Each structure stands twice: as C-alpha cells, then as structure tokens.
Amino acid sequence: MRFSKRMDMIKPSAIRSVQKRIAATENVISFAAGLPDPALFPLDDLEKATSKMIREKGELAFQYGLTKGYDPMIDKLVERMRNKEKIDASAANIILTTGSQQGLALCAMMFLDEGDVVVAENPSYLGGINACRPYGVSFIGVDTDDEGMDTKELDKVLAENPSVKMLYVIPNFQNPTGKAWSLQRRKDFMEVINKYDVIVVEDNPYGEIRFKGDFVPSLKSMDTQGKVVYLGSFSKILAPGLRIAWICADPEVVKEAELIKEGWDLQCNQFVQVQAVQYMEDFDLEAHIAEIQQLYMKKCDLMLEMMDKEFPESVTYTRPEGGMFIWVVLPENVDADVLLDTALEHGVAYIPGEPFFANGGPKNTIRMNFTTVSEDQIKKGIKILGDVLKTVC
C-alpha cells in the first residue's frame, strides 16, 4: 500500500501497548486506567432524558445538524464558560468537537507546519503530543514544579527558538502528574507568552473535578490577545462515550475549525448533543459533579494514606487536589517499565511514566489512577505494590 509520508510520523500509543500487557494478565488490580468511574454515570437519569428527548425531539435528534454544533448546546456551553470558567464567551467563540482529542487534532492542523516546534509540559499528555506528530514538528519539554510550568525556562525557550508555534498545557490536575498550576504561575505564564507570536492550547478535561482547594481561573480567562484556545469536555463529568467536547477560542479560530470539520466529519453527533441538553434541562449536572468530586476525593485520600503507610521512604508522589492521577517518582536506579513485569506477576498494574515525555524522559516514574478501582482494591493493591517496591528501593 502506498501510504502518505505522514504515516511514518505516527507512533502507536505507548500507553495502549502497556495496557495490552496488563490485559494479558489475569486477576490484576489495575491502577493503569485513565478512565472515569463508570459507577458514577447517571444512567437512570440519562435513560429518562433520552426517552423524553426521542418523544419530543426525535426527528431533530436523528437528523443532520450544523457543523458548529446544536444551538441549544452552544448556549449551554456559553453559559458554562461565563459562570464556571469566568470566560467572556459568546456563541461565536464555541464549536463542538468529538472529544477533546478532536480539538487537539484540529489545533494541530490549523496551526502547525512542517519544521515548527511545539512546547509542552515535561511530562505531558501523550495524546496531545501524538496529535501534533503527523505534521512534521519537533518538541521541547519545559519542566514543571508544584506551582506549574517553569516560566523562566519557558521565556528562555521561546526567546531562543523562533520556530515555536504552539504551546500545549494542562493547567488543572494534569495527566499524568495530577498537578495544578497556582494563580501566580498562570499570571506569570500569560505575561511570558504575550511577548511572543505563539498559540496556547489549554486542555481542561479535569478542571471541574477539583475536590480540594479553591477555584483558580483558566488561562483563557486571562487572555487579552486571543492567543489561548481552550478545550473543554463532558467526558469526566458526564460520560466519555458521549464524546461531547468543545473549543472556546477567538471567532477566527472557530471559523477555521468549522471549515476543517466540514471536510472531516461534517458535524459532531447530533443525537448526543440533543440528549445531553435534555439531561441538563431535566436534571442537576452540578449536583452530579459534586458527587463525583466527593467520591474521587475519598479514593484519592485513601490511596495517599496507603502509600504513606506501604511505600518506601525513597519513593515520592504528588498529592493532587483534583483530577484522576497521582505521579510517583522512584529512586533513579529503578526502571518502572522493567518493574511492571514483577508487579504484574504479583497482581498489580500501573503505567510507567517515561512515555509521557515528548523527547524521552526518566524511567523511574509511574502514573497511578485512583478513579476506577474500589476502596478494597486500593488497600490490597497498594500493599502489594509497596511490597514490590521494597525489593528494589
């Protein structure tokens, strides 16, 4: 087959390859998932909303819709951007996407040319990096600390690399580290990027599942130059299978994204947009989010309590105030990928952290997920993993 040269730049997901290793092992307690807890999907309410929607709006729901999105859904998102994110948005700033992953792919196609440079946090979400790879770009990772991206290093990178076109960041409870940027670091970041001709893609799939601490404004809410493209999603607060997500950006960006979608998929799923609007009109989404926050906080606190008790002192880890992940750092001599084989033999799994670095990174890191496991599994699994770590740390 004569595939395009672009296909040579596409790499298989390292995370999915690890998950295949895990799936091949029976009776494993897995902390490797990047999924919300399916027990929290509001199935009964969705069933009621869907039945009502089909009766009252069935012909509309099953018909083609607008590329930009279902108007009542756009109205809901405008309201959400204003009230929840403090972003002064209108319908001209919104376009629906099939998951945030399509938003990432749209941004890559809109902004990147061969030879451009993309700056990302070190480490960062692998899916964001892979969305950019087919366009022949290179990557520069900027280290993060507990406050967020190192803005002094970022300023230096941007000053020395005029080919940087786009920055990809996850300021809220980042995948994979669970870290959230402080307010001051966000202000410092915006001060830096305003000096350069760059676009910032702010990916925010986890922001609404903050279960501790105070709300921190988005980068988009601080954007005075139209440089920030905000990606939002219902995947973590309603259900990922609906694939409802959106871009909030300058109207010029939205128009370009609409042109691309006309050739890609014509439109997002009309049925699920009408369905979700009906759900939000008939049921309390905010109460549902509060339920998610409480359960995730309970699981996260339990996992951290067990880590404190069972892990060797040489192992460190983040203490997230929201999101779905804990980032674990092992002693430098320990290879987390090699150790995974031993962990699997003892019945526990995780994701090694090295693939989350755009240009390769340290091998002594682990991403742990606490949302899809039960409390009993957390207790048992962390005890097992602690025993495995004690053999090498």
C-alpha positions, 0 to 999 in steps of 0.5 A: 500500500502506498501510504502518505509520508505522514504515516511514518510520523505516527507512533502507536500509543505507548500507553495502549501497548502497556495496557495490552500487557496488563490485559494479558494478565489475569486477576490484576488490580489495575491502577493503569486506567485513565478512565472515569468511574463508570459507577458514577454515570447517571444512567437512570437519569440519562435513560429518562432524558433520552426517552423524553428527548426521542418523544419530543425531539426525535426527528431533530435528534436523528437528523443532520445538524450544523457543523458548529454544533446544536444551538441549544448546546452552544448556549449551554456551553456559553453559559458554562464558560461565563459562570464556571470558567469566568470566560467572556464567551459568546456563541461565536467563540464555541464549536463542538468537537468529538472529544477533546482529542478532536480539538487537539487534532484540529489545533494541530492542523490549523496551526502547525507546519512542517519544521515548527516546534511545539512546547509542552509540559515535561511530562505531558499528555501523550495524546496531545503530543501524538496529535501534533506528530503527523505534521512534521514538528519537533518538541521541547519539554519545559519542566514543571514544579508544584506551582506549574510550568517553569516560566523562566525556562519557558521565556528562555525557550521561546526567546531562543527558538523562533520556530515555536508555534504552539504551546500545549498545557494542562493547567488543572490536575494534569495527566499524568502528574495530577498537578495544578498550576497556582494563580501566580504561575498562570499570571506569570505564564500569560505575561511570558507568552504575550511577548511572543507570536505563539498559540496556547492550547489549554486542555481542561478535561479535569478542571471541574473535578477539583475536590480540594482547594479553591477555584483558580481561573483558566488561562483563557480567562486571562487572555487579552490577545486571543492567543489561548484556545481552550478545550473543554469536555463532558467526558469526566463529568458526564460520560466519555462515550458521549464524546461531547467536547468543545473549543472556546477560542477567538471567532477566527479560530472557530471559523477555521475549525468549522471549515476543517470539520466540514471536510472531516466529519461534517458535524459532531453527533447530533443525537448526543448533543440533543440528549445531553441538553435534555439531561441538563434541562431535566436534571442537576449536572452540578449536583452530579459533579459534586458527587463525583468530586466527593467520591474521587476525593475519598479514593484519592485520600485513601490511596495517599494514606496507603502509600504513606503507610506501604511505600518506601521512604525513597519513593515520592508522589504528588498529592493532587487536589483534583483530577484522576492521577497521582505521579510517583517518582522512584529512586533513579536506579529503578526502571518502572517499565522493567518493574511492571513485569514483577508487579504484574506477576504479583497482581498489580498494574500501573503505567510507567511514566517515561512515555509521557515525555515528548523527547524521552524522559526518566524511567523511574516514574509511574502514573497511578489512577485512583478513579476506577478501582474500589476502596478494597482494591486500593488497600490490597493493591497498594500493599502489594505494590509497596511490597514490590517496591521494597525489593528494589528501593 
